Amino acid sequence: MLRIAMAGLMVFASLQQALACTAVDIMAADKTVIAGRTMEWAFDMKWTLKSQPKGTELTLTAPAELGLPPVKVVTTQAVVGISAEIIPGGAILEGQNASGLGMSGNFLPGFTQYQAVTKADKSYVSILGFGAWVLGMHASVAEVRAALPGIKVWADPSLPSGPTPPTIHMVFTDRTGAGIVVEYVGGELRIHDNVAHVLTNAPTYDWHLINIRNYLNLSTVGVSERNLGTANVTAIGQGGGMLGMPGDYSPPARFVRAAFLRHFITAPKTGAEARQAIGHILNTVDIPMGIAQSKDGGQLISDYTQWVSIKDLTNNTLTISDYAHRLIYLTIDLAPIFAQTAPSAKLVTDLPYPAVIDGTAALKN
């Protein structure tokens, strides 16, 4: 038993070096729903912002050795997503559609085993085509929840996934505020209500909810003073109630930190306030280059926040910034993009980020 336990600890320790992502959503008092996420990676994945017009024909495939026919479907939703174009054909891991359904895919190594497709199956999609299919064919979280049991999601070594395996779990949020986390564990579909309104990486979502119990002592209100004998000892500053908040960049630590901030931040009244709130929360899990490193063989690699996206699912806007422009965010009105009949694409690093505004004139005589 000790050997098994130690083996489990070694696997878990290796996952702390896994590529990192954090997703958070919030609803403002005016019912605007904002869903944001960071994308951490250690490799250049050629992240590309791309549009997929309504009426796009998708080809859904099964593993080649089964000899099953490709299934053609025509999308009912216009989509804008971020795709890893290092993968031939791309793979949308982040996006939203014209009906206000948003998706974020986060890395889940060590726990993900997709479904086994059989010759008797009629409905299937590879994990690389999953994002385009689910956003292109569904208008809400309820529709996704109903559809997933009827389709097999698969992956095998034949899929060209780039430098890392496509082991991910996904969070879906819509403009009603509903949210679910979708995982494939042991070859079985698992759907969790996103009660935390947060998703990071490994382990699985249910594990993170249990782990939160270790931090019930955290509070936004610290102890201001305490009498020790005849001495009155006062706090040296605010924030003491969060003593014990994990400050590292491991998935469990980011989950606890993001969940605490999400649920105790001053509730936003408007969509604009909600976007700011999400931005502030995501700032606490932003990873600069050189800080979160691991060894790949003899090579030292650094995980870092390659981009941040904030989706307004109510008003169909996308706010985005890459690593080199973290002081500047670009906001895109998606309505005209959703109306396009032809696809479009642009590298996230090549988007027209605005220049920093020169404020010198404000103080000049």
FIRO-291930 format. One line per field, with one value per residue (C-alpha): residue in one letter; x, y, z. Coordinates in Angstrom, 2 decimals. Example, Ala and Ser with C-alpha at 12.3 -4.5 7.8 and 13.67 -1.06 7.14 Angstrom:
BEGIN
code <- A/S
xx <- 12.30/13.67
yy <- -4.50/-1.06
zz <- 7.80/7.14
***
This chain:
BEGIN
code <- M/L/R/I/A/M/A/G/L/M/V/F/A/S/L/Q/Q/A/L/A/C/T/A/V/D/I/M/A/A/D/K/T/V/I/A/G/R/T/M/E/W/A/F/D/M/K/W/T/L/K/S/Q/P/K/G/T/E/L/T/L/T/A/P/A/E/L/G/L/P/P/V/K/V/V/T/T/Q/A/V/V/G/I/S/A/E/I/I/P/G/G/A/I/L/E/G/Q/N/A/S/G/L/G/M/S/G/N/F/L/P/G/F/T/Q/Y/Q/A/V/T/K/A/D/K/S/Y/V/S/I/L/G/F/G/A/W/V/L/G/M/H/A/S/V/A/E/V/R/A/A/L/P/G/I/K/V/W/A/D/P/S/L/P/S/G/P/T/P/P/T/I/H/M/V/F/T/D/R/T/G/A/G/I/V/V/E/Y/V/G/G/E/L/R/I/H/D/N/V/A/H/V/L/T/N/A/P/T/Y/D/W/H/L/I/N/I/R/N/Y/L/N/L/S/T/V/G/V/S/E/R/N/L/G/T/A/N/V/T/A/I/G/Q/G/G/G/M/L/G/M/P/G/D/Y/S/P/P/A/R/F/V/R/A/A/F/L/R/H/F/I/T/A/P/K/T/G/A/E/A/R/Q/A/I/G/H/I/L/N/T/V/D/I/P/M/G/I/A/Q/S/K/D/G/G/Q/L/I/S/D/Y/T/Q/W/V/S/I/K/D/L/T/N/N/T/L/T/I/S/D/Y/A/H/R/L/I/Y/L/T/I/D/L/A/P/I/F/A/Q/T/A/P/S/A/K/L/V/T/D/L/P/Y/P/A/V/I/D/G/T/A/A/L/K/N
xx <- 0.00/2.86/4.41/1.08/0.67/4.21/3.62/0.48/2.37/5.07/2.43/0.80/4.17/4.83/1.47/2.51/4.86/2.01/1.00/-1.27/-4.56/-7.17/-10.78/-13.22/-16.75/-19.00/-22.46/-22.97/-26.08/-27.32/-27.15/-24.14/-22.08/-18.31/-16.02/-12.25/-9.23/-5.46/-3.59/-0.27/1.96/5.67/5.74/4.77/1.39/0.72/-2.37/-4.75/-7.96/-10.29/-13.90/-16.10/-19.24/-22.69/-23.28/-19.71/-19.51/-17.57/-16.24/-16.37/-14.18/-13.62/-10.26/-8.99/-8.57/-12.32/-13.11/-16.16/-17.42/-16.83/-19.94/-20.72/-22.58/-23.46/-23.04/-25.97/-23.88/-21.27/-18.11/-15.00/-12.32/-8.63/-7.03/-3.67/-2.58/0.59/-1.84/-2.67/-6.22/-6.11/-8.00/-10.24/-9.55/-11.20/-14.15/-17.71/-20.62/-23.31/-25.83/-23.57/-22.14/-18.49/-15.89/-12.44/-10.31/-7.73/-4.95/-5.77/-2.79/-2.68/-6.44/-7.92/-8.89/-11.32/-14.05/-13.61/-15.38/-16.78/-17.93/-21.51/-21.24/-22.84/-21.82/-18.21/-15.70/-12.00/-10.94/-9.20/-12.52/-14.53/-14.36/-15.46/-18.32/-19.68/-19.59/-20.82/-23.80/-25.13/-26.65/-26.54/-25.09/-28.36/-27.98/-24.38/-25.35/-28.07/-25.91/-22.70/-24.05/-24.98/-21.53/-18.20/-15.19/-11.91/-8.16/-5.39/-1.70/-2.61/-3.90/-1.30/-1.47/1.84/4.36/1.85/-0.97/-4.51/-5.64/-8.05/-11.21/-13.58/-15.72/-18.86/-20.69/-23.64/-25.34/-27.83/-24.88/-25.20/-21.91/-20.64/-17.23/-16.82/-14.19/-13.38/-12.00/-11.47/-13.09/-16.32/-18.02/-18.29/-20.35/-20.07/-22.07/-19.49/-20.45/-17.06/-17.21/-13.49/-11.44/-7.69/-5.87/-5.20/-6.51/-10.16/-12.84/-14.34/-10.89/-10.53/-13.90/-12.78/-9.45/-11.24/-12.28/-8.67/-9.06/-12.31/-10.34/-9.62/-11.42/-11.47/-11.48/-8.32/-7.86/-7.15/-5.76/-5.27/-4.30/-1.27/-1.02/-0.86/0.25/-2.18/-0.80/-2.24/-2.13/0.67/-1.62/-4.71/-5.08/-4.24/-7.44/-5.93/-2.90/-2.50/-3.75/-1.51/0.69/2.33/1.31/0.28/-3.28/-4.64/-3.17/-4.54/-7.96/-8.12/-6.85/-9.19/-12.21/-11.67/-11.34/-14.27/-16.66/-15.52/-14.68/-17.09/-19.99/-19.93/-23.02/-22.43/-20.76/-17.92/-17.32/-17.51/-14.84/-12.60/-13.27/-12.33/-9.21/-8.09/-8.70/-6.76/-3.87/-3.31/-2.57/-0.59/2.77/5.76/8.53/11.18/9.09/7.30/9.95/10.42/12.88/12.05/14.94/17.98/16.12/14.73/11.35/9.25/5.50/4.13/0.89/0.82/-2.52/-5.56/-9.09/-12.22/-15.53/-18.66/-21.23/-24.15/-22.95/-20.77/-17.42/-13.95/-11.18/-7.72/-4.04/-0.88/2.30/4.01/1.01/-0.15/-0.53/-2.89/-6.08/-7.80/-11.61/-13.37/-17.06/-17.96/-21.35/-19.93/-17.57/-20.45/-22.27/-19.44/-20.02/-16.34/-13.84/-11.04/-7.94/-5.13/-2.30/-2.95/0.53/-0.25/-3.51/-3.58/-2.98/-3.28/-0.19/0.24/-1.49/0.90/-0.46/2.27/-0.11/-2.18/0.56/2.22/1.80
yy <- 0.00/2.38/1.75/2.54/5.70/6.86/6.20/8.31/11.13/11.00/11.29/14.20/15.91/15.67/17.29/20.37/21.07/20.71/23.50/25.92/27.66/29.39/30.18/32.32/33.58/36.06/37.60/41.30/42.65/43.81/40.13/40.62/37.39/37.65/34.63/35.07/32.83/32.81/30.50/29.26/27.16/26.48/26.19/28.34/26.89/29.49/30.69/32.13/34.11/32.76/33.02/30.10/31.43/30.01/27.38/26.04/22.37/20.33/16.83/14.64/11.55/8.35/6.58/5.56/1.87/1.49/2.41/4.43/7.08/10.78/12.57/15.93/18.55/22.17/24.59/26.56/29.07/31.63/31.16/33.13/31.09/30.77/27.81/26.07/26.26/24.27/21.37/20.72/21.99/23.73/22.98/25.53/25.51/28.82/30.63/31.89/31.85/34.28/32.84/33.61/30.14/30.23/27.48/27.24/24.10/23.54/20.96/17.83/15.46/12.19/11.95/12.22/9.11/9.77/7.43/4.30/4.48/1.17/0.10/0.34/4.07/6.64/9.88/10.74/13.59/13.79/16.03/18.24/18.89/19.07/22.85/23.74/21.22/22.10/25.87/25.58/23.36/24.47/27.65/27.05/25.02/23.07/22.04/20.94/18.93/17.15/16.49/15.12/11.71/11.06/11.52/9.73/12.00/10.27/10.70/8.33/8.60/9.29/12.78/15.47/17.31/19.17/19.06/17.98/15.40/16.82/15.85/18.58/19.27/22.03/24.62/25.91/29.07/30.82/34.18/32.84/32.29/28.49/26.61/23.04/21.36/18.45/15.78/12.38/10.12/6.37/6.52/7.90/11.29/13.32/16.53/18.71/21.82/24.61/25.62/27.28/29.27/28.45/25.87/25.25/22.02/18.64/16.95/16.57/19.13/17.09/16.85/20.64/21.07/18.73/20.52/23.84/22.46/22.89/26.66/27.39/29.60/32.21/35.49/38.97/40.33/39.98/40.24/43.90/43.50/41.03/41.34/39.28/39.61/43.33/44.15/45.16/43.86/45.37/44.11/45.51/45.90/44.64/41.22/39.03/37.06/35.52/34.15/30.63/31.44/29.36/31.64/29.18/28.53/24.88/24.08/23.47/26.75/28.73/27.13/28.11/31.63/32.29/30.76/32.83/36.06/35.22/34.66/37.45/40.29/43.23/42.14/43.99/46.00/46.30/44.42/46.93/46.30/42.54/42.72/44.67/42.14/39.21/41.07/41.65/38.01/36.74/39.06/36.96/33.84/35.52/33.74/35.75/34.06/32.33/31.75/28.42/26.13/22.41/20.11/18.29/15.87/18.09/21.21/23.79/25.06/27.91/27.94/31.48/33.33/33.57/35.36/36.40/36.53/37.99/37.10/39.20/36.50/38.91/41.61/39.50/41.17/39.73/41.47/40.02/40.63/38.63/38.37/41.33/43.65/42.89/46.60/46.95/45.05/44.96/44.75/43.31/43.76/40.30/41.18/42.06/39.09/36.72/38.17/37.34/34.59/33.80/32.70/34.97/34.43/36.36/35.28/36.45/37.98/39.96/41.56/45.39/46.15/49.90/51.86/52.98/56.36/59.23/61.09/63.70/66.50/65.95/67.51/69.87/73.63
zz <- 0.00/0.83/-2.58/-4.29/-2.23/-3.03/-6.73/-6.59/-4.90/-7.58/-10.33/-8.52/-8.06/-11.78/-12.47/-10.53/-13.44/-15.92/-18.24/-16.43/-17.21/-15.06/-16.00/-13.96/-14.64/-12.88/-13.34/-12.62/-10.92/-14.32/-15.44/-17.72/-17.76/-18.10/-18.48/-18.55/-18.69/-18.86/-21.23/-19.94/-22.14/-22.53/-26.31/-29.26/-30.23/-32.98/-31.12/-33.69/-33.24/-35.90/-36.95/-37.99/-39.74/-39.21/-41.90/-41.86/-42.80/-40.24/-40.84/-37.73/-37.80/-35.88/-35.35/-38.79/-37.96/-37.43/-41.04/-40.00/-42.43/-41.72/-40.48/-42.08/-40.04/-40.87/-37.98/-36.60/-34.65/-35.66/-33.58/-32.69/-31.00/-30.27/-31.98/-31.57/-35.20/-34.60/-34.95/-38.62/-39.10/-35.73/-32.52/-30.82/-27.08/-26.23/-27.75/-27.78/-30.18/-31.26/-28.78/-25.82/-25.15/-24.09/-23.73/-22.18/-22.46/-19.70/-19.61/-17.53/-17.79/-15.89/-15.45/-18.95/-20.89/-23.72/-24.90/-26.98/-30.34/-31.64/-35.10/-33.86/-33.07/-35.37/-33.65/-32.82/-32.82/-32.03/-29.17/-31.74/-33.48/-30.28/-29.73/-33.26/-33.04/-29.60/-30.13/-33.70/-32.93/-29.52/-28.13/-24.38/-21.53/-21.35/-24.99/-24.43/-21.37/-23.35/-26.42/-24.89/-23.81/-27.45/-29.00/-28.45/-27.91/-28.69/-29.03/-30.05/-30.97/-34.62/-33.72/-34.50/-31.17/-31.18/-28.31/-25.66/-25.63/-26.01/-22.51/-21.49/-19.54/-20.55/-18.82/-20.56/-19.53/-21.16/-20.86/-18.29/-15.93/-16.12/-16.17/-16.38/-16.33/-18.76/-18.17/-19.64/-16.94/-17.27/-20.69/-19.23/-19.58/-16.39/-16.19/-13.08/-12.28/-12.08/-8.56/-7.93/-11.19/-11.51/-13.39/-13.41/-14.30/-12.71/-10.67/-11.62/-10.71/-7.86/-6.22/-6.28/-4.57/-1.78/-1.47/-0.92/2.49/3.63/3.34/5.17/7.58/4.88/5.38/3.90/7.48/9.53/13.29/14.02/17.53/20.35/24.00/25.01/28.76/29.39/25.85/23.14/19.83/16.69/13.13/10.99/7.97/6.19/4.56/7.53/7.12/4.01/5.85/4.51/1.01/-1.32/-3.38/-5.77/-9.38/-9.07/-10.27/-6.73/-5.48/-8.42/-7.96/-4.28/-4.95/-7.88/-6.13/-2.97/-4.92/-7.21/-4.32/-1.99/-4.36/-4.15/-6.32/-9.67/-10.58/-14.32/-17.13/-17.13/-13.43/-14.00/-16.70/-14.34/-11.56/-13.80/-14.92/-11.34/-10.40/-13.39/-12.53/-9.39/-11.46/-14.25/-14.69/-15.94/-17.90/-15.85/-12.71/-13.32/-14.76/-15.21/-16.92/-20.14/-20.38/-20.12/-21.25/-18.83/-20.03/-18.64/-18.46/-18.83/-19.53/-23.31/-23.48/-21.47/-22.87/-21.29/-22.95/-22.52/-23.27/-22.93/-25.30/-27.64/-27.08/-26.57/-24.66/-25.19/-24.50/-25.19/-23.11/-24.77/-24.29/-20.75/-19.99/-22.96/-23.77/-27.14/-27.21/-30.25/-31.04/-32.28/-33.80/-37.25/-37.07/-36.32/-39.34/-41.75/-44.28/-44.81/-42.13/-40.95/-38.82/-37.15/-34.85/-31.30/-31.26/-34.44/-33.30/-33.55/-29.89/-29.24/-28.29/-24.72/-24.31/-23.65/-20.64/-20.44/-21.41/-18.27/-16.09/-18.52/-18.00
***
